[in-house]
Amino acid sequence: EVDRLRAMVRTLAFETMPDGVRTRDEALFTLGFAPGARPGADTIKARYRMLAAVLHPDSGIGDNARMAQLNAAWAFLRRN
């Protein structure tokens, strides 16, 4: 079951950006929002928490690189 979940996460999760998160649009993409979306702070926070629960390495199906990029996106959006 865990292997199946890992495969689903790899398939559905974003691909990490080689240059990291540099813009608001890239940060929103990392959080799974459509291009041009302008979600509010509460929506962004809820999405981050949901994705962090799945992508965190301790979840059993998580991924270090994706979690690091998710954290970078969250930090970018909190600053900007």
All heavy atoms as a GROMACS GRO file, in nm:
protein
  621
    1GLU      N    1   0.083  -0.120   0.000
    1GLU     CA    2   0.000   0.000   0.000
    1GLU      C    3   0.087   0.126   0.000
    1GLU      O    4   0.057   0.220  -0.071
    1GLU     CB    5  -0.094  -0.002   0.121
    1GLU     CG    6  -0.188   0.113   0.128
    1GLU     CD    7  -0.292   0.117   0.017
    1GLU    OE1    8  -0.312   0.017  -0.054
    1GLU    OE2    9  -0.355   0.222   0.003
    2VAL      N   10   0.192   0.124   0.079
    2VAL     CA   11   0.280   0.241   0.085
    2VAL      C   12   0.347   0.266  -0.050
    2VAL      O   13   0.357   0.380  -0.095
    2VAL     CB   14   0.384   0.227   0.198
    2VAL    CG1   15   0.487   0.337   0.192
    2VAL    CG2   16   0.315   0.225   0.334
    3ASP      N   17   0.389   0.160  -0.116
    3ASP     CA   18   0.451   0.177  -0.248
    3ASP      C   19   0.353   0.237  -0.348
    3ASP      O   20   0.390   0.322  -0.429
    3ASP     CB   21   0.503   0.043  -0.300
    3ASP     CG   22   0.626  -0.005  -0.224
    3ASP    OD1   23   0.694   0.080  -0.163
    3ASP    OD2   24   0.652  -0.126  -0.225
    4ARG      N   25   0.229   0.195  -0.340
    4ARG     CA   26   0.127   0.249  -0.429
    4ARG      C   27   0.104   0.398  -0.400
    4ARG      O   28   0.095   0.480  -0.492
    4ARG     CB   29  -0.004   0.171  -0.413
    4ARG     CG   30  -0.111   0.207  -0.515
    4ARG     CD   31  -0.232   0.114  -0.503
    4ARG     NE   32  -0.311   0.138  -0.383
    4ARG     CZ   33  -0.402   0.235  -0.372
    4ARG    NH1   34  -0.425   0.314  -0.472
    4ARG    NH2   35  -0.470   0.249  -0.260
    5LEU      N   36   0.100   0.435  -0.273
    5LEU     CA   37   0.083   0.575  -0.237
    5LEU      C   38   0.203   0.659  -0.280
    5LEU      O   39   0.187   0.772  -0.328
    5LEU     CB   40   0.061   0.588  -0.086
    5LEU     CG   41  -0.073   0.539  -0.035
    5LEU    CD1   42  -0.075   0.539   0.118
    5LEU    CD2   43  -0.186   0.622  -0.090
    6ARG      N   44   0.322   0.606  -0.263
    6ARG     CA   45   0.442   0.678  -0.309
    6ARG      C   46   0.436   0.704  -0.459
    6ARG      O   47   0.468   0.813  -0.506
    6ARG     CB   48   0.567   0.597  -0.277
    6ARG     CG   49   0.615   0.613  -0.138
    6ARG     CD   50   0.754   0.553  -0.121
    6ARG     NE   51   0.788   0.555   0.019
    6ARG     CZ   52   0.811   0.449   0.094
    6ARG    NH1   53   0.806   0.329   0.040
    6ARG    NH2   54   0.840   0.461   0.221
    7ALA      N   55   0.394   0.604  -0.535
    7ALA     CA   56   0.383   0.619  -0.680
    7ALA      C   57   0.281   0.727  -0.715
    7ALA      O   58   0.303   0.808  -0.806
    7ALA     CB   59   0.346   0.487  -0.745
    8MET      N   60   0.170   0.730  -0.644
    8MET     CA   61   0.068   0.833  -0.670
    8MET      C   62   0.122   0.972  -0.638
    8MET      O   63   0.100   1.066  -0.714
    8MET     CB   64  -0.059   0.804  -0.589
    8MET     CG   65  -0.138   0.689  -0.644
    8MET     SD   66  -0.303   0.668  -0.573
    8MET     CE   67  -0.273   0.670  -0.398
    9VAL      N   68   0.192   0.986  -0.527
    9VAL     CA   69   0.247   1.116  -0.490
    9VAL      C   70   0.347   1.161  -0.595
    9VAL      O   71   0.346   1.277  -0.638
    9VAL     CB   72   0.311   1.112  -0.350
    9VAL    CG1   73   0.395   1.235  -0.323
    9VAL    CG2   74   0.203   1.097  -0.244
   10ARG      N   75   0.435   1.072  -0.640
   10ARG     CA   76   0.532   1.108  -0.743
   10ARG      C   77   0.463   1.152  -0.871
   10ARG      O   78   0.508   1.244  -0.939
   10ARG     CB   79   0.626   0.992  -0.771
   10ARG     CG   80   0.740   0.979  -0.673
   10ARG     CD   81   0.846   0.882  -0.722
   10ARG     NE   82   0.794   0.749  -0.748
   10ARG     CZ   83   0.783   0.653  -0.656
   10ARG    NH1   84   0.819   0.675  -0.533
   10ARG    NH2   85   0.736   0.536  -0.689
   11THR      N   86   0.354   1.087  -0.905
   11THR     CA   87   0.281   1.120  -1.028
   11THR      C   88   0.207   1.252  -1.015
   11THR      O   89   0.208   1.333  -1.108
   11THR     CB   90   0.181   1.007  -1.062
   11THR    OG1   91   0.254   0.887  -1.081
   11THR    CG2   92   0.103   1.039  -1.188
   12LEU      N   93   0.143   1.275  -0.904
   12LEU     CA   94   0.058   1.392  -0.887
   12LEU      C   95   0.130   1.516  -0.838
   12LEU      O   96   0.084   1.628  -0.860
   12LEU     CB   97  -0.058   1.359  -0.792
   12LEU     CG   98  -0.152   1.251  -0.840
   12LEU    CD1   99  -0.253   1.217  -0.732
   12LEU    CD2  100  -0.222   1.293  -0.968
   13ALA      N  101   0.240   1.499  -0.769
   13ALA     CA  102   0.310   1.614  -0.712
   13ALA      C  103   0.384   1.692  -0.819
   13ALA      O  104   0.419   1.639  -0.925
   13ALA     CB  105   0.407   1.567  -0.604
   14PHE      N  106   0.408   1.818  -0.788
   14PHE     CA  107   0.480   1.906  -0.879
   14PHE      C  108   0.622   1.858  -0.900
   14PHE      O  109   0.680   1.792  -0.815
   14PHE     CB  110   0.481   2.048  -0.822
   14PHE     CG  111   0.549   2.058  -0.688
   14PHE    CD1  112   0.685   2.081  -0.678
   14PHE    CD2  113   0.477   2.043  -0.570
   14PHE    CE1  114   0.748   2.088  -0.555
   14PHE    CE2  115   0.538   2.050  -0.447
   14PHE     CZ  116   0.674   2.073  -0.438
   15GLU      N  117   0.677   1.893  -1.015
   15GLU     CA  118   0.820   1.871  -1.038
   15GLU      C  119   0.894   1.989  -0.977
   15GLU      O  120   0.851   2.104  -0.990
   15GLU     CB  121   0.849   1.864  -1.189
   15GLU     CG  122   0.795   1.739  -1.255
   15GLU     CD  123   0.857   1.612  -1.202
   15GLU    OE1  124   0.979   1.611  -1.173
   15GLU    OE2  125   0.785   1.514  -1.188
   16THR      N  126   1.002   1.961  -0.909
   16THR     CA  127   1.077   2.070  -0.848
   16THR      C  128   1.140   2.156  -0.957
   16THR      O  129   1.178   2.107  -1.063
   16THR     CB  130   1.185   2.018  -0.752
   16THR    OG1  131   1.271   1.930  -0.824
   16THR    CG2  132   1.124   1.946  -0.634
   17MET      N  133   1.148   2.286  -0.928
   17MET     CA  134   1.208   2.380  -1.023
   17MET      C  135   1.358   2.385  -0.998
   17MET      O  136   1.400   2.407  -0.883
   17MET     CB  137   1.144   2.516  -1.004
   17MET     CG  138   1.001   2.519  -1.052
   17MET     SD  139   0.921   2.676  -1.014
   17MET     CE  140   0.818   2.619  -0.878
   18PRO      N  141   1.438   2.364  -1.101
   18PRO     CA  142   1.583   2.356  -1.081
   18PRO      C  143   1.643   2.483  -1.022
   18PRO      O  144   1.743   2.477  -0.951
   18PRO     CB  145   1.638   2.327  -1.220
   18PRO     CG  146   1.526   2.347  -1.315
   18PRO     CD  147   1.399   2.345  -1.239
   19ASP      N  148   1.584   2.599  -1.050
   19ASP     CA  149   1.636   2.726  -0.998
   19ASP      C  150   1.565   2.770  -0.871
   19ASP      O  151   1.586   2.881  -0.824
   19ASP     CB  152   1.626   2.835  -1.105
   19ASP     CG  153   1.712   2.804  -1.226
   19ASP    OD1  154   1.819   2.742  -1.209
   19ASP    OD2  155   1.673   2.842  -1.337
   20GLY      N  156   1.478   2.686  -0.818
   20GLY     CA  157   1.404   2.721  -0.697
   20GLY      C  158   1.288   2.814  -0.726
   20GLY      O  159   1.260   2.848  -0.841
   21VAL      N  160   1.222   2.856  -0.622
   21VAL     CA  161   1.105   2.945  -0.633
   21VAL      C  162   1.155   3.089  -0.637
   21VAL      O  163   1.216   3.136  -0.542
   21VAL     CB  164   1.010   2.923  -0.512
   21VAL    CG1  165   0.895   3.020  -0.517
   21VAL    CG2  166   0.960   2.780  -0.510
   22ARG      N  167   1.130   3.156  -0.749
   22ARG     CA  168   1.179   3.293  -0.765
   22ARG      C  169   1.068   3.396  -0.779
   22ARG      O  170   1.093   3.514  -0.764
   22ARG     CB  171   1.270   3.301  -0.887
   22ARG     CG  172   1.397   3.216  -0.870
   22ARG     CD  173   1.480   3.215  -0.994
   22ARG     NE  174   1.401   3.146  -1.097
   22ARG     CZ  175   1.424   3.155  -1.226
   22ARG    NH1  176   1.522   3.226  -1.272
   22ARG    NH2  177   1.348   3.089  -1.312
   23THR      N  178   0.947   3.353  -0.811
   23THR     CA  179   0.838   3.448  -0.832
   23THR      C  180   0.712   3.401  -0.758
   23THR      O  181   0.702   3.285  -0.718
   23THR     CB  182   0.802   3.460  -0.981
   23THR    OG1  183   0.746   3.336  -1.026
   23THR    CG2  184   0.924   3.496  -1.066
   24ARG      N  185   0.617   3.492  -0.743
   24ARG     CA  186   0.489   3.458  -0.680
   24ARG      C  187   0.418   3.350  -0.760
   24ARG      O  188   0.362   3.257  -0.702
   24ARG     CB  189   0.403   3.583  -0.666
   24ARG     CG  190   0.268   3.555  -0.602
   24ARG     CD  191   0.188   3.683  -0.577
   24ARG     NE  192   0.057   3.653  -0.528
   24ARG     CZ  193   0.026   3.626  -0.401
   24ARG    NH1  194   0.121   3.626  -0.310
   24ARG    NH2  195  -0.097   3.599  -0.365
   25ASP      N  196   0.420   3.362  -0.892
   25ASP     CA  197   0.354   3.261  -0.976
   25ASP      C  198   0.416   3.123  -0.957
   25ASP      O  199   0.345   3.023  -0.953
   25ASP     CB  200   0.355   3.301  -1.123
   25ASP     CG  201   0.256   3.414  -1.153
   25ASP    OD1  202   0.158   3.429  -1.076
   25ASP    OD2  203   0.276   3.484  -1.252
   26GLU      N  204   0.549   3.117  -0.946
   26GLU     CA  205   0.614   2.988  -0.921
   26GLU      C  206   0.577   2.933  -0.784
   26GLU      O  207   0.555   2.812  -0.769
   26GLU     CB  208   0.766   3.003  -0.933
   26GLU     CG  209   0.814   3.023  -1.074
   26GLU     CD  210   0.962   3.047  -1.085
   26GLU    OE1  211   1.030   3.070  -0.982
   26GLU    OE2  212   1.013   3.044  -1.198
   27ALA      N  213   0.568   3.020  -0.685
   27ALA     CA  214   0.528   2.976  -0.551
   27ALA      C  215   0.386   2.923  -0.553
   27ALA      O  216   0.358   2.817  -0.495
   27ALA     CB  217   0.542   3.091  -0.452
   28LEU      N  218   0.297   2.992  -0.621
   28LEU     CA  219   0.158   2.946  -0.629
   28LEU      C  220   0.149   2.815  -0.707
   28LEU      O  221   0.071   2.726  -0.671
   28LEU     CB  222   0.071   3.054  -0.693
   28LEU     CG  223   0.049   3.177  -0.605
   28LEU    CD1  224  -0.020   3.288  -0.686
   28LEU    CD2  225  -0.031   3.144  -0.481
   29PHE      N  226   0.227   2.800  -0.812
   29PHE     CA  227   0.230   2.675  -0.889
   29PHE      C  228   0.273   2.559  -0.798
   29PHE      O  229   0.213   2.452  -0.800
   29PHE     CB  230   0.326   2.688  -1.007
   29PHE     CG  231   0.354   2.556  -1.075
   29PHE    CD1  232   0.264   2.502  -1.164
   29PHE    CD2  233   0.471   2.487  -1.048
   29PHE    CE1  234   0.289   2.380  -1.226
   29PHE    CE2  235   0.497   2.365  -1.109
   29PHE     CZ  236   0.406   2.312  -1.198
   30THR      N  237   0.376   2.583  -0.718
   30THR     CA  238   0.425   2.481  -0.627
   30THR      C  239   0.316   2.435  -0.531
   30THR      O  240   0.308   2.318  -0.496
   30THR     CB  241   0.548   2.534  -0.549
   30THR    OG1  242   0.650   2.566  -0.642
   30THR    CG2  243   0.600   2.432  -0.450
   31LEU      N  244   0.230   2.528  -0.492
   31LEU     CA  245   0.119   2.496  -0.403
   31LEU      C  246  -0.002   2.442  -0.479
   31LEU      O  247  -0.106   2.414  -0.418
   31LEU     CB  248   0.081   2.619  -0.321
   31LEU     CG  249   0.183   2.656  -0.215
   31LEU    CD1  250   0.159   2.796  -0.163
   31LEU    CD2  251   0.180   2.557  -0.102
   32GLY      N  252   0.009   2.429  -0.610
   32GLY     CA  253  -0.098   2.367  -0.688
   32GLY      C  254  -0.207   2.460  -0.737
   32GLY      O  255  -0.313   2.413  -0.779
   33PHE      N  256  -0.182   2.589  -0.736
   33PHE     CA  257  -0.282   2.683  -0.785
   33PHE      C  258  -0.265   2.705  -0.935
   33PHE      O  259  -0.154   2.702  -0.987
   33PHE     CB  260  -0.271   2.817  -0.711
   33PHE     CG  261  -0.312   2.807  -0.567
   33PHE    CD1  262  -0.218   2.804  -0.467
   33PHE    CD2  263  -0.446   2.799  -0.532
   33PHE    CE1  264  -0.254   2.794  -0.333
   33PHE    CE2  265  -0.484   2.789  -0.399
   33PHE     CZ  266  -0.388   2.787  -0.300
   34ALA      N  267  -0.375   2.729  -1.003
   34ALA     CA  268  -0.374   2.751  -1.148
   34ALA      C  269  -0.305   2.883  -1.181
   34ALA      O  270  -0.305   2.976  -1.099
   34ALA     CB  271  -0.517   2.754  -1.201
   35PRO      N  272  -0.248   2.893  -1.302
   35PRO     CA  273  -0.188   3.020  -1.344
   35PRO      C  274  -0.290   3.133  -1.334
   35PRO      O  275  -0.406   3.117  -1.370
   35PRO     CB  276  -0.149   2.994  -1.490
   35PRO     CG  277  -0.135   2.846  -1.499
   35PRO     CD  278  -0.236   2.789  -1.404
   36GLY      N  279  -0.245   3.245  -1.282
   36GLY     CA  280  -0.332   3.361  -1.270
   36GLY      C  281  -0.418   3.361  -1.144
   36GLY      O  282  -0.489   3.457  -1.117
   37ALA      N  283  -0.413   3.253  -1.065
   37ALA     CA  284  -0.493   3.245  -0.943
   37ALA      C  285  -0.442   3.348  -0.842
   37ALA      O  286  -0.322   3.377  -0.837
   37ALA     CB  287  -0.486   3.106  -0.884
   38ARG      N  288  -0.532   3.400  -0.765
   38ARG     CA  289  -0.495   3.495  -0.660
   38ARG      C  290  -0.565   3.455  -0.530
   38ARG      O  291  -0.653   3.525  -0.481
   38ARG     CB  292  -0.533   3.639  -0.700
   38ARG     CG  293  -0.456   3.691  -0.819
   38ARG     CD  294  -0.308   3.706  -0.783
   38ARG     NE  295  -0.228   3.742  -0.899
   38ARG     CZ  296  -0.120   3.678  -0.935
   38ARG    NH1  297  -0.079   3.572  -0.870
   38ARG    NH2  298  -0.050   3.717  -1.039
   39PRO      N  299  -0.525   3.342  -0.473
   39PRO     CA  300  -0.590   3.295  -0.349
   39PRO      C  301  -0.554   3.385  -0.231
   39PRO      O  302  -0.448   3.448  -0.228
   39PRO     CB  303  -0.532   3.155  -0.330
   39PRO     CG  304  -0.400   3.161  -0.400
   39PRO     CD  305  -0.418   3.254  -0.516
   40GLY      N  306  -0.642   3.387  -0.135
   40GLY     CA  307  -0.618   3.463  -0.013
   40GLY      C  308  -0.520   3.391   0.079
   40GLY      O  309  -0.488   3.273   0.060
   41ALA      N  310  -0.477   3.463   0.180
   41ALA     CA  311  -0.377   3.409   0.274
   41ALA      C  312  -0.426   3.283   0.344
   41ALA      O  313  -0.349   3.188   0.361
   41ALA     CB  314  -0.340   3.515   0.376
   42ASP      N  315  -0.553   3.279   0.382
   42ASP     CA  316  -0.606   3.160   0.449
   42ASP      C  317  -0.608   3.038   0.358
   42ASP      O  318  -0.579   2.926   0.400
   42ASP     CB  319  -0.747   3.186   0.504
   42ASP     CG  320  -0.747   3.281   0.623
   42ASP    OD1  321  -0.640   3.300   0.684
   42ASP    OD2  322  -0.854   3.338   0.652
   43THR      N  323  -0.640   3.060   0.231
   43THR     CA  324  -0.643   2.952   0.133
   43THR      C  325  -0.502   2.898   0.107
   43THR      O  326  -0.481   2.778   0.099
   43THR     CB  327  -0.708   2.999   0.001
   43THR    OG1  328  -0.838   3.049   0.031
   43THR    CG2  329  -0.715   2.889  -0.101
   44ILE      N  330  -0.408   2.990   0.098
   44ILE     CA  331  -0.267   2.951   0.077
   44ILE      C  332  -0.217   2.869   0.196
   44ILE      O  333  -0.155   2.764   0.179
   44ILE     CB  334  -0.179   3.075   0.053
   44ILE    CG1  335  -0.213   3.138  -0.082
   44ILE    CG2  336  -0.031   3.039   0.062
   44ILE    CD1  337  -0.148   3.274  -0.104
   45LYS      N  338  -0.247   2.916   0.316
   45LYS     CA  339  -0.203   2.846   0.436
   45LYS      C  340  -0.263   2.706   0.444
   45LYS      O  341  -0.194   2.608   0.477
   45LYS     CB  342  -0.242   2.926   0.560
   45LYS     CG  343  -0.193   2.868   0.690
   45LYS     CD  344  -0.230   2.961   0.805
   45LYS     CE  345  -0.177   2.911   0.936
   45LYS     NZ  346  -0.209   3.005   1.046
   46ALA      N  347  -0.392   2.695   0.414
   46ALA     CA  348  -0.459   2.564   0.417
   46ALA      C  349  -0.397   2.469   0.314
   46ALA      O  350  -0.376   2.351   0.344
   46ALA     CB  351  -0.608   2.580   0.392
   47ARG      N  352  -0.369   2.519   0.195
   47ARG     CA  353  -0.308   2.434   0.091
   47ARG      C  354  -0.170   2.390   0.133
   47ARG      O  355  -0.132   2.274   0.115
   47ARG     CB  356  -0.304   2.512  -0.040
   47ARG     CG  357  -0.244   2.436  -0.158
   47ARG     CD  358  -0.332   2.321  -0.208
   47ARG     NE  359  -0.461   2.364  -0.254
   47ARG     CZ  360  -0.490   2.401  -0.378
   47ARG    NH1  361  -0.397   2.401  -0.471
   47ARG    NH2  362  -0.612   2.439  -0.408
   48TYR      N  363  -0.091   2.482   0.189
   48TYR     CA  364   0.044   2.446   0.235
   48TYR      C  365   0.035   2.333   0.338
   48TYR      O  366   0.108   2.234   0.328
   48TYR     CB  367   0.115   2.568   0.296
   48TYR     CG  368   0.240   2.528   0.370
   48TYR    CD1  369   0.357   2.498   0.302
   48TYR    CD2  370   0.239   2.513   0.508
   48TYR    CE1  371   0.471   2.457   0.369
   48TYR    CE2  372   0.352   2.473   0.577
   48TYR     CZ  373   0.468   2.445   0.506
   48TYR     OH  374   0.579   2.403   0.573
   49ARG      N  375  -0.052   2.348   0.437
   49ARG     CA  376  -0.062   2.246   0.542
   49ARG      C  377  -0.105   2.111   0.487
   49ARG      O  378  -0.054   2.008   0.530
   49ARG     CB  379  -0.159   2.294   0.650
   49ARG     CG  380  -0.099   2.403   0.734
   49ARG     CD  381  -0.192   2.444   0.844
   49ARG     NE  382  -0.125   2.538   0.932
   49ARG     CZ  383  -0.169   2.575   1.048
   49ARG    NH1  384  -0.284   2.526   1.093
   49ARG    NH2  385  -0.103   2.660   1.121
   50MET      N  386  -0.198   2.112   0.392
   50MET     CA  387  -0.244   1.986   0.332
   50MET      C  388  -0.129   1.918   0.257
   50MET      O  389  -0.105   1.799   0.275
   50MET     CB  390  -0.361   2.012   0.238
   50MET     CG  391  -0.422   1.886   0.186
   50MET     SD  392  -0.444   1.862   0.008
   50MET     CE  393  -0.390   2.004  -0.074
   51LEU      N  394  -0.058   1.996   0.176
   51LEU     CA  395   0.053   1.938   0.099
   51LEU      C  396   0.169   1.897   0.190
   51LEU      O  397   0.233   1.794   0.166
   51LEU     CB  398   0.102   2.037  -0.007
   51LEU     CG  399   0.007   2.059  -0.124
   51LEU    CD1  400   0.056   2.174  -0.212
   51LEU    CD2  401  -0.009   1.932  -0.205
   52ALA      N  402   0.196   1.974   0.293
   52ALA     CA  403   0.304   1.940   0.385
   52ALA      C  404   0.278   1.807   0.454
   52ALA      O  405   0.371   1.729   0.476
   52ALA     CB  406   0.324   2.052   0.488
   53ALA      N  407   0.153   1.781   0.487
   53ALA     CA  408   0.119   1.653   0.551
   53ALA      C  409   0.149   1.535   0.460
   53ALA      O  410   0.188   1.428   0.506
   53ALA     CB  411  -0.028   1.652   0.592
   54VAL      N  412   0.136   1.556   0.331
   54VAL     CA  413   0.161   1.448   0.234
   54VAL      C  414   0.309   1.441   0.197
   54VAL      O  415   0.367   1.333   0.190
   54VAL     CB  416   0.076   1.470   0.107
   54VAL    CG1  417   0.113   1.370  -0.001
   54VAL    CG2  418  -0.072   1.462   0.140
   55LEU      N  419   0.370   1.556   0.172
   55LEU     CA  420   0.507   1.559   0.118
   55LEU      C  421   0.617   1.552   0.224
   55LEU      O  422   0.732   1.531   0.190
   55LEU     CB  423   0.526   1.686   0.034
   55LEU     CG  424   0.437   1.695  -0.090
   55LEU    CD1  425   0.457   1.829  -0.158
   55LEU    CD2  426   0.467   1.581  -0.186
   56HIS      N  427   0.582   1.569   0.351
   56HIS     CA  428   0.685   1.565   0.455
   56HIS      C  429   0.753   1.429   0.454
   56HIS      O  430   0.687   1.325   0.445
   56HIS     CB  431   0.623   1.593   0.592
   56HIS     CG  432   0.726   1.623   0.694
   56HIS    ND1  433   0.798   1.525   0.757
   56HIS    CD2  434   0.772   1.741   0.741
   56HIS    CE1  435   0.884   1.581   0.840
   56HIS    NE2  436   0.870   1.713   0.832
   57PRO      N  437   0.885   1.427   0.462
   57PRO     CA  438   0.957   1.298   0.459
   57PRO      C  439   0.913   1.200   0.568
   57PRO      O  440   0.918   1.079   0.547
   57PRO     CB  441   1.103   1.340   0.478
   57PRO     CG  442   1.109   1.479   0.428
   57PRO     CD  443   0.976   1.540   0.463
   58ASP      N  444   0.867   1.248   0.680
   58ASP     CA  445   0.823   1.159   0.788
   58ASP      C  446   0.686   1.097   0.762
   58ASP      O  447   0.643   1.011   0.839
   58ASP     CB  448   0.820   1.234   0.921
   58ASP     CG  449   0.959   1.270   0.970
   58ASP    OD1  450   1.058   1.212   0.919
   58ASP    OD2  451   0.970   1.358   1.058
   59SER      N  452   0.618   1.139   0.657
   59SER     CA  453   0.484   1.086   0.629
   59SER      C  454   0.488   0.942   0.578
   59SER      O  455   0.385   0.877   0.573
   59SER     CB  456   0.412   1.174   0.527
   59SER     OG  457   0.466   1.155   0.396
   60GLY      N  458   0.604   0.898   0.538
   60GLY     CA  459   0.615   0.763   0.483
   60GLY      C  460   0.604   0.761   0.332
   60GLY      O  461   0.644   0.665   0.267
   61ILE      N  462   0.547   0.866   0.275
   61ILE     CA  463   0.538   0.876   0.129
   61ILE      C  464   0.595   1.006   0.079
   61ILE      O  465   0.586   1.039  -0.037
   61ILE     CB  466   0.391   0.861   0.080
   61ILE    CG1  467   0.302   0.965   0.146
   61ILE    CG2  468   0.340   0.721   0.103
   61ILE    CD1  469   0.161   0.971   0.091
   62GLY      N  470   0.655   1.083   0.170
   62GLY     CA  471   0.705   1.216   0.136
   62GLY      C  472   0.834   1.214   0.057
   62GLY      O  473   0.889   1.110   0.024
   63ASP      N  474   0.879   1.335   0.030
   63ASP     CA  475   0.993   1.354  -0.058
   63ASP      C  476   1.069   1.478  -0.010
   63ASP      O  477   1.010   1.585   0.000
   63ASP     CB  478   0.941   1.371  -0.201
   63ASP     CG  479   1.049   1.395  -0.301
   63ASP    OD1  480   1.096   1.511  -0.310
   63ASP    OD2  481   1.085   1.301  -0.372
   64ASN      N  482   1.198   1.464   0.017
   64ASN     CA  483   1.278   1.576   0.068
   64ASN      C  484   1.281   1.695  -0.027
   64ASN      O  485   1.265   1.809   0.015
   64ASN     CB  486   1.421   1.531   0.097
   64ASN     CG  487   1.432   1.450   0.222
   64ASN    OD1  488   1.359   1.472   0.319
   64ASN    ND2  489   1.523   1.354   0.223
   65ALA      N  490   1.306   1.670  -0.156
   65ALA     CA  491   1.318   1.779  -0.253
   65ALA      C  492   1.186   1.855  -0.267
   65ALA      O  493   1.185   1.979  -0.270
   65ALA     CB  494   1.364   1.725  -0.387
   66ARG      N  495   1.076   1.782  -0.277
   66ARG     CA  496   0.947   1.850  -0.291
   66ARG      C  497   0.910   1.926  -0.164
   66ARG      O  498   0.855   2.034  -0.170
   66ARG     CB  499   0.839   1.750  -0.330
   66ARG     CG  500   0.849   1.707  -0.474
   66ARG     CD  501   0.731   1.622  -0.515
   66ARG     NE  502   0.738   1.588  -0.655
   66ARG     CZ  503   0.766   1.468  -0.701
   66ARG    NH1  504   0.790   1.368  -0.618
   66ARG    NH2  505   0.770   1.445  -0.830
   67MET      N  506   0.940   1.868  -0.050
   67MET     CA  507   0.910   1.937   0.076
   67MET      C  508   0.992   2.064   0.088
   67MET      O  509   0.942   2.168   0.131
   67MET     CB  510   0.934   1.844   0.196
   67MET     CG  511   0.889   1.900   0.327
   67MET     SD  512   0.710   1.919   0.333
   67MET     CE  513   0.694   2.048   0.455
   68ALA      N  514   1.118   2.058   0.048
   68ALA     CA  515   1.203   2.177   0.054
   68ALA      C  516   1.148   2.286  -0.038
   68ALA      O  517   1.144   2.404  -0.001
   68ALA     CB  518   1.346   2.141   0.014
   69GLN      N  519   1.102   2.247  -0.157
   69GLN     CA  520   1.047   2.346  -0.249
   69GLN      C  521   0.913   2.400  -0.196
   69GLN      O  522   0.884   2.518  -0.210
   69GLN     CB  523   1.028   2.287  -0.388
   69GLN     CG  524   0.996   2.393  -0.489
   69GLN     CD  525   1.083   2.387  -0.611
   69GLN    OE1  526   1.149   2.288  -0.637
   69GLN    NE2  527   1.084   2.491  -0.686
   70LEU      N  528   0.834   2.315  -0.136
   70LEU     CA  529   0.709   2.360  -0.076
   70LEU      C  530   0.737   2.463   0.034
   70LEU      O  531   0.672   2.567   0.041
   70LEU     CB  532   0.633   2.240  -0.019
   70LEU     CG  533   0.496   2.270   0.041
   70LEU    CD1  534   0.398   2.316  -0.066
   70LEU    CD2  535   0.442   2.146   0.111
   71ASN      N  536   0.837   2.436   0.118
   71ASN     CA  537   0.875   2.531   0.222
   71ASN      C  538   0.924   2.662   0.163
   71ASN      O  539   0.894   2.770   0.214
   71ASN     CB  540   0.981   2.471   0.314
   71ASN     CG  541   0.925   2.368   0.408
   71ASN    OD1  542   0.807   2.371   0.443
   71ASN    ND2  543   1.008   2.274   0.448
   72ALA      N  544   1.000   2.655   0.055
   72ALA     CA  545   1.049   2.775  -0.011
   72ALA      C  546   0.932   2.858  -0.067
   72ALA      O  547   0.930   2.981  -0.057
   72ALA     CB  548   1.148   2.739  -0.122
   73ALA      N  549   0.834   2.790  -0.125
   73ALA     CA  550   0.717   2.859  -0.180
   73ALA      C  551   0.639   2.927  -0.068
   73ALA      O  552   0.596   3.043  -0.081
   73ALA     CB  553   0.628   2.760  -0.256
   74TRP      N  554   0.618   2.856   0.040
   74TRP     CA  555   0.546   2.910   0.156
   74TRP      C  556   0.619   3.032   0.212
   74TRP      O  557   0.558   3.136   0.240
   74TRP     CB  558   0.531   2.800   0.260
   74TRP     CG  559   0.476   2.840   0.392
   74TRP    CD1  560   0.540   2.829   0.512
   74TRP    CD2  561   0.347   2.893   0.422
   74TRP    NE1  562   0.460   2.873   0.613
   74TRP    CE2  563   0.340   2.913   0.560
   74TRP    CE3  564   0.238   2.926   0.344
   74TRP    CZ2  565   0.228   2.965   0.622
   74TRP    CZ3  566   0.126   2.978   0.407
   74TRP    CH2  567   0.122   2.997   0.544
   75ALA      N  568   0.750   3.022   0.226
   75ALA     CA  569   0.829   3.136   0.277
   75ALA      C  570   0.820   3.255   0.183
   75ALA      O  571   0.805   3.370   0.226
   75ALA     CB  572   0.974   3.092   0.298
   76PHE      N  573   0.828   3.231   0.053
   76PHE     CA  574   0.819   3.338  -0.046
   76PHE      C  575   0.685   3.410  -0.034
   76PHE      O  576   0.680   3.533  -0.033
   76PHE     CB  577   0.838   3.282  -0.188
   76PHE     CG  578   0.838   3.387  -0.293
   76PHE    CD1  579   0.957   3.442  -0.336
   76PHE    CD2  580   0.720   3.434  -0.349
   76PHE    CE1  581   0.959   3.542  -0.433
   76PHE    CE2  582   0.720   3.533  -0.446
   76PHE     CZ  583   0.840   3.587  -0.487
   77LEU      N  584   0.578   3.333  -0.026
   77LEU     CA  585   0.444   3.393  -0.021
   77LEU      C  586   0.420   3.467   0.111
   77LEU      O  587   0.346   3.567   0.113
   77LEU     CB  588   0.338   3.287  -0.043
   77LEU     CG  589   0.335   3.230  -0.185
   77LEU    CD1  590   0.246   3.109  -0.193
   77LEU    CD2  591   0.291   3.337  -0.285
   78ARG      N  592   0.479   3.422   0.219
   78ARG     CA  593   0.465   3.494   0.345
   78ARG      C  594   0.538   3.628   0.342
   78ARG      O  595   0.495   3.725   0.403
   78ARG     CB  596   0.518   3.410   0.461
   78ARG     CG  597   0.424   3.300   0.500
   78ARG     CD  598   0.461   3.236   0.633
   78ARG     NE  599   0.603   3.244   0.663
   78ARG     CZ  600   0.679   3.140   0.691
   78ARG    NH1  601   0.630   3.020   0.694
   78ARG    NH2  602   0.807   3.157   0.718
   79ARG      N  603   0.649   3.633   0.267
   79ARG     CA  604   0.728   3.758   0.257
   79ARG      C  605   0.664   3.857   0.161
   79ARG      O  606   0.685   3.977   0.173
   79ARG     CB  607   0.869   3.728   0.208
   79ARG     CG  608   0.960   3.665   0.308
   79ARG     CD  609   1.104   3.664   0.259
   79ARG     NE  610   1.120   3.617   0.124
   79ARG     CZ  611   1.145   3.491   0.088
   79ARG    NH1  612   1.155   3.397   0.182
   79ARG    NH2  613   1.160   3.456  -0.037
   80ASN      N  614   0.596   3.805   0.059
   80ASN     CA  615   0.548   3.893  -0.050
   80ASN      C  616   0.398   3.902  -0.053
   80ASN      O  617   0.318   3.830  -0.048
   80ASN     CB  618   0.601   3.844  -0.183
   80ASN     CG  619   0.752   3.850  -0.187
   80ASN    OD1  620   0.809   3.956  -0.176
   80ASN    ND2  621   0.819   3.737  -0.201
   0.00000   0.00000   0.00000
